[in-house]
Amino acid sequence: VNGIEIYNMKIDSKVTSRFAHNVITSRAVNRGNVSKEVFFDVELPKTAFITNFSMTIDGVTYPGTIKEKEAAKKQYEKAVSRGQTAGLVKASGRKTEKFTVSVNVKAASKVTFELTYEELLKRRFGKYEMFIKVKPKQLVKDFEIAVNIFEPQGITELEAEGTFITNELQNTIKKTFSEKKGHISFRPTLDQQRTCASCSESALDGDFTVRYDVKRTTPDNLQIVNGYFVHFFAPTNLPNLPKNIIFVMDTSGSMYGRPMEQTREALLKILDDIKEDDFFNFILFSSGVSTWKETLIKATPENLDEARKFVRNIDASGMTNLHGGLMRGIDILNAAHEGNLVPKRSASIIIMLTDGQPNQGVSDIHTIETDVKNAIKGRYPLYNLGFGSGVDYGFLERMALENKGLARRIYPDSDAALQLQGFYDEVSNPMLTDVELNYPENEIQDLTTNSFKHFYDGSEIVVAGRFVDSNQNQLTVDVRGEGAKDALSYTTQQDAEQTAQAFQEQEYIFGEYIERLWAYLTIEQLLERRIAATGEEKENLTAEALALSLKYKFVTPLTSMVVTKPEEDDSEDVIADKPTEGTDILAHVFMQKLLFIVNLTSIKPSFSLLLYRQRSQMYRGSQPTWYTSVDGDPHFVIWVPQKRDAICFNINENPGTVLNLINDPVTGITVNGELIGDKRTNNDAKIQNSYFGKLGIANKHLDLKLTVTPERITVQNGNEKMGFTWLDSVTLQQAGLTLIINRKKNLVLSMGSGASFVVVLHQVWKKHPLHQDFLGLYTLEEDKLSEQTHGLLGQFFHPIDFTILEIHPGSDPKKPDATMVVKNNELIVTRGWQKDYRRDPSHGVDIPCWFVHDNGAGLIDGVHTDYIVSSLF
């Protein structure tokens, strides 16, 4: 592609006792006659930690080094200041993160990229699963996936499948396993990779999944190697416990339509799976709280039929009284236990589903967390499901972890009902409660979590630790739990010799795998505990996780990997960071592309715009801060990803001017913005500051209009008009319109099937002599706007490219001029910098761009006055 040939790509996975060590190697050659940029672009599981990366160019290797984030800060700021992607690793899907790096390679030169990552494979539904993303983006002469599995317990089943596998490709998957070893190979020829016989496009684009399980002649397996141990516990053939399950469901207005349809669909399927010995109830919360029954009800056929009728009639409207709904559910479950309404030997569970944030009743999240924890008192787990992008995922995760549960994101796609049902299936078959795995305290140190509220059929408990005496070679473990019929008490012993005998097939084993497994599990659990911790406890957990991350060279949320490029490459070092789930305000932007940002802050009141054509994350702070934004100076900034550079330009107009930002004749959506100025004229400035004081968003097909100012939000639907202030917390659902107002922060709007919008309120000090409040606008989901979209911003939703020629000194010695070829125009542009406040809200970081003079003349279609309109609508 473009003169760059990837001639070899290998994904080599070695799995030893569930711990996977994966190496992705890609070799490319520049077939062109000039230097070209070569990209290494792979997706890896979110659950994995990168452990190594290197580039080898013409025999010289450039390694990545893992450092504490703070220690990598200077390289990080260099990368950002040059307008580069500050992080090489970005969340890219439900299960994956994308790792991207590029380097300039001379003509006829070769480059080898090598990325290593590790993860502990989890057991779900009775199988371990390893997920490999396959997307070479071109035909590769020598392409191979090789998976070697070694399990000392023995392998009982092994399977591999790919979403892209055709009948012809199916024959290229080679699979063998016997006793303790398993092997999978996928090595398609060039012709087998083609989408058709005469095509040059690759059919290799999708998920490749390996699943397997091990023999279980005993309930557990204990392994000891070089002073470390790992203990796997997964008993089979135990009867399931009856369960007492409370479903706490959000039925606020934002759940209206498809989300509620999918929730009803999932609940009806769950009711089909509930067993007759189970007890259950439904709690619904919106502005108020309602219950199906006042107590837990046994799942008799008659009660299940009545429950189905109830579920079919659940509807959505109103606000979000999350606290009231959750506390009602906890009270009913507590009362059932205290009144002996449920079997003594049973497992109790609360599953809560919400798509928004609390805005009715008790809405302070810290109060909600405290009340819930005090009410549950550790007696049963709370599972929180966050539906869609409007949730505060960090809050849901903290609350679940504090109550021995977990949080899970439900993506608002066509399979949302299956996601909900799939989560229920994971917890629908409890076998044991209050499981404790006890190890001799005087022999073991640095033990991972060893007590578990529930053990579910098809899962596995994993505990690891290290011996006080590294030469110790035997261990006795006592396991206890409560089963359906009686208490479980089980003792197991193991010594290092037995492990060594089980590990005679040395070629399948990599390094000190048990030690690394212990480190991986320890770091994972420390980071999890850190989520709900505060103060000194959080500091201690952070320090411990950081020390282990650095020692074992894991890229975790506390470390960064600095990738050093060749000196002749004109780019600086770049940084690989580990993204974290739940730090976003709009949840990976609906997993769509963030189209552009008009983000305005009170540093300098003026308007600035940033157009991004790549996935982005937004994260929650005390104020609505956005991961990718440019604030301050009055410039439009257009990011051009293929150039890894940006173009910026001014629009200088007087207060009161209304600009057409977006106009889509197909969907009927228009967005206009009215400029305001400072409270008084700045006599020292030739050009006065201007920024948005009013926005008008309309859908003419639906006869809907939304007017937003820093004081009020007005919705007009035909002749009907409603008004709100920024002091309101509102969820409004009407035909074709969803509006969520998050008090004094932002509003989220979607109209019909078109794009969604986020308007951010920026407030300044009321007595400021110069500045006043203003607005920011974000547009999401570009694919829902048509190709005919135009406007001052809308025109840049379509791809744009440019070429820079003849760089020469300008009037400012620090800012060279150049000739830019863009849209068949030759423009004189100046290299400048704009402020990026995403890392440092007070001072910002300079990012470079090519400045187009004269109100964007030659870059924008027509002239800027073509975009002036007479009114907001």
Buried (B, 14 or more C-beta within 10 A) or exposed (E): EEEBBBBBBBBBBBBBBBBBBBBBBBBBBBEBEEBBBBBBBBBBBBBBBBBBBBBBBEEEEBBBBBBBBEBBBEBBBBBBBBBBBBBBBBBBBEEBBBBBBBBBBBEEBBBBBBBBBBBBBEBBBBBBBBBBBBBBEBBBEEBBBBBBBBBBBBBBEBBBEBEBBEEEBEEBBEBEBEEBBBBBBBBBEEEBBBBEEEEEEBBBBEBBBBBBBBBBEEBBBBBBBBBBBBBBBBBEEBEBBBBBBBBBBBBBBBBBBEBBBBBBBBBBBBBEEBEEBBBBBBBBBBBEBEBBBEBBBBBEEEBBEBBBEBBEEBEBBBBBBBBBBBBBBBEBBBEBBEEEBBBEBBBBBBBBBBBBBBBBBBBEBEEBBEBBBEBBEEBBBBBBBBBBBBBBBBBBBBBBBBBBBBBBBBBBEEEBBBBBBBBBBBBBBBBBBBBEBBBEEEBBEBBBBBBBBBBBBBBBBBBBBBBBEEEBBBBBBEBBBBBBEEEBEBEBEBBBEBBEEBBEEEEBBBEBBBBBBBBBBBBBBBBBBBBBBEEEEBEEBBEBBBBBBBEBBBBBBBBBBBBBBBEEBEBBBBBBBBBBBBBBBBBBBBBBBBBBBBBBBBBBBBBBBBBBBBBBBBBBEEBBBBBBBBBBBBBBBBBBEEBBBBBBBBBEBEBEBBBBBBBBEEBBBBBBBBBBBBEEEEEEEEEBBBBBBBBBBBBEBBBBBBBBBBEEBBBBBEEEEEEBEBEBBBBBBBEBBBBBBBBBBBBBBBBBEBBBBBBBBBEBEEEEEEBBBBBBBBBBBBEBBBEEBBBBBBBBBEEBEBEBEEEEEBEEEEBBBBBBEBEEEEBBBBBBBBBBBBBEEEEBBBBBBBBBBBBBBBBBEEEBEEBBBEEBB
